[in-house]
Amino acid sequence: MTRTNTPTPLQPSDEVEAEAMRRAIELAEGLYPHQVEGLAFLLGRRRAILADDMGLGKTRQSILAMQEAAPQGPWLVVCPASVKRNWSREIQTALGDTQTVTVVGAESVPTKSYVGWVVINYNILTKHLSDLKKLPWAGLIFDEAHYLKNHTSQRSKNCRTLVDATTGEPAIHCLTGTPMTNRPRDLFPLLQIVKHPMARSFMAFAKKYCDAYSNRFGLVTDGASNLDELSTQLHGVMLRRRKDDVLNLPPKLRRWLEIDVPLGTAANEMRHVIEMLINGVADQATAQHSAGTNDRANRDRIHLLALLTKVRQKVAMAKVKATTEYVQGAIEQGEKAIVFTGFDAPAKELQKAFGDEAVLLTGSTPADRRQELVDRFQNDPNVKVFVSNLVAGGTGITLTAATQVVFNDLDWVPAHHWQAEDRAYRIGQTRTVNVTYMVATDTVDAFVQQALAVKTKLVEAVVDGDHSGHLGETDILRDLESALRQLSPGLADASLIESDDSKNRNQDWAKRVLEAAGDHLRSQFGKNGDSSLDDDAKDSAGEHPTLTPEMLRSLAQAITGPQVRQFEFPSSRDPSTKYVVSVSGGDVDCTCPGFQYRGTCRHVIEVKKKLALK
C-alpha cells in the first residue's frame, strides 16, 4: 500500500481556523469530554451510527451536530413514542426556545416550506409517510435505531424509504445503545440507513459476518463470524463508548422524561381538586371552627384526598406503557433497573410486562420474602428489573446491581424519591446511576415535577446533598394550594376556556392553572438567590470537567470539514493495474471490482486497520 501523490488539499486560512476554534468552544460549552469527542465524530462525516450507552447524552450530541452540519433545516427525528416529548424539550434546551418543533401526533406533518424540527414516533410512520416524503430533509435522526433490526419489518422499510426519497446529501444519524442486540445481522439495517458500502449486499454481509449457511428452509443468518474484521470495518462509521469506559461522569445523573398520555387523563377529577384547593379546603380542617363546621371540613378534606389519589392512580396507569418501553431499552443494553410506583395496579402491570425477568415488591409482600427478592435481583443475571412500591421498597434495602432507577409516577413527598434513589446510589455502587422521572405532559405531573426539581436543588445547595429536613418532608399538596391562592381570579375561572368538549376544556384549564402555579413556585424559590433553579441542563450532580486543547482542536477540525486521503494498491492479478482507496472523514471507497459489488475489500480493510491504530 502506498499513499498516492495527490495534490495537497487546500489548508483552511488562519481566519477560517480561528472561526472554527471559536465555534468549537461555543459548541463544547457544558459538554463532557466524551460528548465533545462524539460531536467531532458526527461532524466528521455526513452519515454515522452513534452507539453510546444509555445515559451518555446521545440526544444532545446529535442535535448539536445536526444543526451545525445542516444549518438550514428541516430536520426529522424518528423515535419511540415514549421519548417524543423529551426530544422536543432537548432540542429547545440545546438550541434555544426560538427553535420550531412539531411533534407529529399532537400536530400534523408540516407543509413543504417548513424549516424547523419534526419529531415522530415509529408506530405512526406508515400513516404519515407520504407527507413526510414531500419535505426536503436536511438531516434525519433515527433514535433507538435497534428498533429497525428486522430489515423486513414495515418500520425498517419505512425508514429506508424516507432516506431514499430524500434528495441531496442529508446528514443521517442512527442512535442506539445496542447496535447488535443479538447478532451481526441486526446491524445490517443500520448500515442500510447510513448507506454504508457493506449494505449493498446482504448475502455477502451474511456469508462474511453472520456465519451464514443454507438448509432445506433457506439461508440461516443468526450466527456470527469474523467479528474482529467487522469491528475494523465499522471504524469511521460507528462510535461506541460504554459508561464504564467514560471518565469524569458524576456518580448520579437525574433527568425528567416528558411523555404523552391519552387526552383528558384524570382531567375531570383534577378540575375538582383545583377548585377545592382554590377554596381553601386543605386548610379548613386545621382552622378553628365550630364542631359542625369542623366535621364538614374534615369530610371535604377526605374527599379532596380521595380525588387526588384517583388523579394520581389514573396518571400512573397511563404511563405504564411508556415506562415499560424505556426500561426495555435499558435491559437490552445489559443494565439492571429499579422501577418505583406508588400504586399496586401499575406495579403489577409492570411486573407482568417483564415476566420472569422481574421481581415485584409491594406493601403486601411478606417480610420474610423481601430479602429473597433483593438477593435474586442482586445476584441472578436473569432477573433484570426490580418493580417496587415506592414506600415499601424505598428504604432499608440495597439494590446496587441496578444502574437505572425509574420512577413511573411522582410522589408528593420529595423525601420518598430521594430515599428511593439511594437504593442503587449507595456504598457498594461503583458505576454511575441514571435516575429517570417519567412526567406525563398536560397533567398534574407538570406541577409536581417543578416542586420536586426546585426542592431538590435548594436542599442540595443548602446542605450539600443531605436530603433530610423540612423541605423533603413537606407534602407538595401544601405547595400547590399556596401557589393556587396567588393566582388572579380570571386565570382560575374555568368558564373562560372555550371548548365544546368538557374533557378538553377541563384539561386545558387545569394545564393553564398548573403552569401558572408552577411558575409561582419557581419564582418563590428563586428569591432565595439560586439562579440555577431555571437551568434544567444542570439537573445532574457534579461539575463538567475542563476540556483539553486537543479536544477543542479536534472539534474545530471537524467543523472545517474532512480532508481526502488516498491510498494506492496494485491488483493481485495484474500489478500494473492500480486500485485507489479514498478516505474522506468516515467515508471510505475503493475502485476495485470487489468493493463495488460487496461494499468491502481487502484494500479497505487494510486502510481501516492502519487508521484505527492511529
Stockholm file with secondary structure:
# STOCKHOLM 1.0

chainA/1-614         MTRTNTPTPLQPSDEVEAEAMRRAIELAEGLYPHQVEGLAFLLGRRRAILADDMGLGKTRQSILAMQEAAPQGPWLVVCPASVKRNWSREIQTALGDTQTVTVVGAESVPTKSYVGWVVINYNILTKHLSDLKKLPWAGLIFDEAHYLKNHTSQRSKNCRTLVDATTGEPAIHCLTGTPMTNRPRDLFPLLQIVKHPMARSFMAFAKKYCDAYSNRFGLVTDGASNLDELSTQLHGVMLRRRKDDVLNLPPKLRRWLEIDVPLGTAANEMRHVIEMLINGVADQATAQHSAGTNDRANRDRIHLLALLTKVRQKVAMAKVKATTEYVQGAIEQGEKAIVFTGFDAPAKELQKAFGDEAVLLTGSTPADRRQELVDRFQNDPNVKVFVSNLVAGGTGITLTAATQVVFNDLDWVPAHHWQAEDRAYRIGQTRTVNVTYMVATDTVDAFVQQALAVKTKLVEAVVDGDHSGHLGETDILRDLESALRQLSPGLADASLIESDDSKNRNQDWAKRVLEAAGDHLRSQFGKNGDSSLDDDAKDSAGEHPTLTPEMLRSLAQAITGPQVRQFEFPSSRDPSTKYVVSVSGGDVDCTCPGFQYRGTCRHVIEVKKKLALK
#=GR chainA/1-614 SS CEECCCCCCCCCCHHHHHHHHHHHHHHHTTCCHHHHHHHHHHHTCSEEEECCCTTSCHHHHHHHHHHHHSTTCCEEEEECGGGHHHHHHHHHHHHCTTSCEEEBTTBCCCCTTCCSEEEEEGGGHHHHHHHHTTSCCSEEEETTGGGGCCTTSHHHHHHHHHHHHSCSCCEEEEECSCTTSSSGGGGHHHHHHTTCGGGGCHHHHHHHHSCCEEETTEEECCCCCCHHHHHHHTTTTEECCCGGGCTTCCSEEEEEEEECCCTTTTHHHHHHHHHHHHTTHHHHTTSCCCHHHHHHHHHHHHHHHHHHHHHHHHHHHHTHHHHHHHHHHHHHTTCCEEEEESSHHHHHHHHHHHGGGEEEECTTSCHHHHHHHHHHHHHCTTCCEEEEEHHHHSSSCCCTTCSEEEESSCCSSHHHHHHHHTTTSSTTCCSCEEEEEEEETTSTHHHHHHHHHHHHHHHHHHHTTCCCSHHHHSCHHHHHHHHHTTSCTTTTCGGGSCCSCHHHHHHHHHHHHHHHHHHHHHHHHHTTTCGGGGCGGGCSSSCCCCCCHHHHHHHHHHHHCCCEEEEEEECSSCTTSEEEEEEETTEEEECSHHHHHHSCCHHHHHHHHHHHHC
#=GC SS_cons         CEECCCCCCCCCCHHHHHHHHHHHHHHHTTCCHHHHHHHHHHHTCSEEEECCCTTSCHHHHHHHHHHHHSTTCCEEEEECGGGHHHHHHHHHHHHCTTSCEEEBTTBCCCCTTCCSEEEEEGGGHHHHHHHHTTSCCSEEEETTGGGGCCTTSHHHHHHHHHHHHSCSCCEEEEECSCTTSSSGGGGHHHHHHTTCGGGGCHHHHHHHHSCCEEETTEEECCCCCCHHHHHHHTTTTEECCCGGGCTTCCSEEEEEEEECCCTTTTHHHHHHHHHHHHTTHHHHTTSCCCHHHHHHHHHHHHHHHHHHHHHHHHHHHHTHHHHHHHHHHHHHTTCCEEEEESSHHHHHHHHHHHGGGEEEECTTSCHHHHHHHHHHHHHCTTCCEEEEEHHHHSSSCCCTTCSEEEESSCCSSHHHHHHHHTTTSSTTCCSCEEEEEEEETTSTHHHHHHHHHHHHHHHHHHHTTCCCSHHHHSCHHHHHHHHHTTSCTTTTCGGGSCCSCHHHHHHHHHHHHHHHHHHHHHHHHHTTTCGGGGCGGGCSSSCCCCCCHHHHHHHHHHHHCCCEEEEEEECSSCTTSEEEEEEETTEEEECSHHHHHHSCCHHHHHHHHHHHHC
//
